[in-house]
Amino acid sequence: MKYRLMDILACPICKHFHLELIVFQEKEYPKREVKEQIPLCEIYCSYRNMEVKKLENPPCQECIKKEVVEGILLCPACGRWYPIIDEIPRMLPDKLRKRDDDLKFLEKYKMKIPEKVLNEGLPYNIKG
């Protein structure tokens, strides 16, 4: 998943923008270069975790070379979380998610996932 995608992603359930991103694994593409006007993102720079208007020097040249391979998207409004697996954010409605797959993901990365998500995250969490 490209970091730039975070500039447009919102929670599919409550529509909250912006989501929080926690990266577990990145992949680098060193030959990529920005050939457009900087900044690439309009509202939110997830690479620096701040609003674009607050950036003095947007990190677009660095950001464009990286993609999130594994990670998690968190909605601070409704408490839902969405896994990023093999560079793809899995942002499905609750009824289409697979409980066993979600629990395996939480277990695999439990040392990197915030305690609140592990214990209270929706639609599934380790506690229950």
C-alpha positions as CSV (number, residue, x, y, z in Angstrom):
1,M,0.0,0.0,0.0
2,K,1.4,3.4,-0.9
3,Y,1.5,5.9,1.9
4,R,-0.3,8.4,-0.4
5,L,-3.4,6.3,-0.1
6,M,-3.8,7.5,3.4
7,D,-4.6,10.9,2.0
8,I,-8.0,9.6,0.8
9,L,-8.8,6.6,3.0
10,A,-11.6,6.9,5.6
11,C,-13.3,4.3,7.8
12,P,-15.9,2.5,5.7
13,I,-18.1,2.1,8.7
14,C,-18.2,5.5,10.4
15,K,-16.5,7.6,7.5
16,H,-13.9,9.1,9.9
17,F,-10.9,10.7,8.2
18,H,-8.0,10.3,8.8
19,L,-7.1,6.8,9.9
20,E,-4.0,6.0,11.9
21,L,-1.4,3.8,10.3
22,I,1.0,1.5,12.1
23,V,3.6,-0.1,9.8
24,F,5.0,-3.5,10.6
25,Q,7.0,-4.1,7.3
26,E,7.9,-1.8,4.4
27,K,9.3,-2.5,1.0
28,E,11.6,0.0,-0.9
29,Y,11.6,0.8,-4.5
30,P,14.7,2.9,-4.9
31,K,14.3,3.8,-8.6
32,R,11.0,5.6,-8.1
33,E,11.0,9.4,-8.3
34,V,8.5,12.1,-8.0
35,K,7.9,13.7,-11.4
36,E,4.9,15.7,-10.3
37,Q,4.5,18.9,-8.2
38,I,5.2,18.4,-4.5
39,P,3.4,17.7,-2.2
40,L,1.7,14.7,-3.7
41,C,-0.8,14.5,-0.8
42,E,-3.4,17.2,-0.4
43,I,-4.5,16.9,3.2
44,Y,-2.6,14.3,5.3
45,C,0.9,13.0,5.0
46,S,0.9,9.6,6.7
47,Y,4.7,9.2,6.1
48,R,5.3,12.1,8.5
49,N,2.0,11.6,10.4
50,M,0.8,15.2,10.1
51,E,-1.3,17.5,8.0
52,V,0.3,18.6,4.7
53,K,-0.1,22.3,5.5
54,K,2.2,21.9,8.5
55,L,5.1,20.4,6.6
56,E,8.0,22.7,5.7
57,N,9.7,20.2,3.5
58,P,7.3,17.4,2.3
59,P,9.1,14.0,2.2
60,C,7.6,13.0,-1.2
61,Q,10.9,12.0,-2.8
62,E,11.5,9.6,0.1
63,C,7.9,8.5,0.6
64,I,7.3,7.6,-3.1
65,K,10.0,4.9,-2.8
66,K,8.3,3.0,0.0
67,E,5.2,0.8,0.4
68,V,3.6,-0.7,3.4
69,V,3.7,-4.5,3.1
70,E,2.2,-5.4,6.5
71,G,0.5,-3.0,8.9
72,I,-2.7,-2.0,10.5
73,L,-5.1,0.9,9.9
74,L,-7.0,2.2,13.0
75,C,-10.1,4.3,13.2
76,P,-9.9,6.5,16.3
77,A,-13.6,7.3,16.1
78,C,-15.3,3.9,16.1
79,G,-12.4,1.7,17.3
80,R,-12.3,-0.5,14.2
81,W,-9.0,-1.8,12.8
82,Y,-8.2,-3.0,9.3
83,P,-5.2,-5.2,8.5
84,I,-2.8,-4.5,5.6
85,I,-1.6,-7.8,4.2
86,D,0.7,-8.3,1.2
87,E,0.5,-4.5,0.5
88,I,-3.4,-4.5,0.4
89,P,-5.5,-2.8,3.0
90,R,-8.4,-5.1,3.9
91,M,-11.2,-2.7,4.6
92,L,-14.2,-4.9,4.7
93,P,-17.5,-4.4,6.6
94,D,-17.8,-6.4,9.8
95,K,-20.1,-9.1,8.4
96,L,-17.7,-9.9,5.6
97,R,-14.6,-10.2,7.8
98,K,-13.4,-13.7,8.9
99,R,-13.0,-13.9,12.6
100,D,-10.3,-16.6,12.5
101,D,-8.1,-14.7,10.0
102,D,-8.4,-11.4,12.0
103,L,-7.5,-13.2,15.3
104,K,-4.4,-14.8,13.6
105,F,-3.3,-11.4,12.4
106,L,-3.7,-9.9,15.9
107,E,-1.8,-12.8,17.4
108,K,1.0,-12.5,14.8
109,Y,1.6,-8.8,15.5
110,K,0.4,-8.5,19.1
111,M,3.8,-7.0,20.2
112,K,3.4,-4.2,17.7
113,I,-0.4,-3.5,18.0
114,P,-1.6,-1.0,20.7
115,E,-3.1,-2.7,23.8
116,K,-6.4,-0.9,23.2
117,V,-6.9,-2.6,19.8
118,L,-5.9,-6.0,21.2
119,N,-8.4,-5.8,24.0
120,E,-11.2,-3.6,22.7
121,G,-10.8,-3.4,18.9
122,L,-13.7,-4.0,16.6
123,P,-15.0,-6.1,15.1
124,Y,-12.7,-8.7,16.8
125,N,-10.1,-8.6,19.6
126,I,-8.0,-11.1,21.5
127,K,-10.1,-10.8,24.6
128,G,-13.3,-11.8,23.1
